[in-house]
Amino acid sequence: MNVMIDLETMGTGPRSAIVAIGAVEFDPAGDALGRQFYAIVDLASSVAAGMTMDPDTILWWLKQGDAARAELTATDRMPLAHALQALSRFLAGEDGKTKRDQRILWANGTSFDLPMLAEAYRLCALPDPWMYYNERD
């Protein structure tokens, strides 16, 4: 299973507060997309877990359009731990049987999304739902 991961955060450091998690299954040999996952994370829960906010990134968010800023206060936000558990279920596949070592996670660069996501799992005392050697850029 190949999955592209994208995070929206309140900073660029390894413990930046996560405000949204997106994922989509895809075929790297083609252009077909599969199942999709999107969770809006309650910012306060990210901070309570030990994640941080960067003033420059907050100012950047304030300059974004209404739709982007509205995500920060959306009513369907979920606590960080719940969003991570939901992502883990998504990565287990439709039948729940995709094993951890069969999940190949892709991100735009290897030093942002996946390390930050791994840190969030660690801070929430949850196991990473992928193997480090299956991280791709």
PyMOL commands that set and color helices and strands:
alter all, ss='L'
color gray80, all
select helices_A, chain A and resi 43-48+55-62+66-71+80-91+100-102+113-123+132-134
alter helices_A, ss='H'
color red, helices_A
select strands_A, chain A and resi 2-9+18-26+33-40+104-106+135-136
alter strands_A, ss='S'
color yellow, strands_A
deselect
rebuild
show_as cartoon
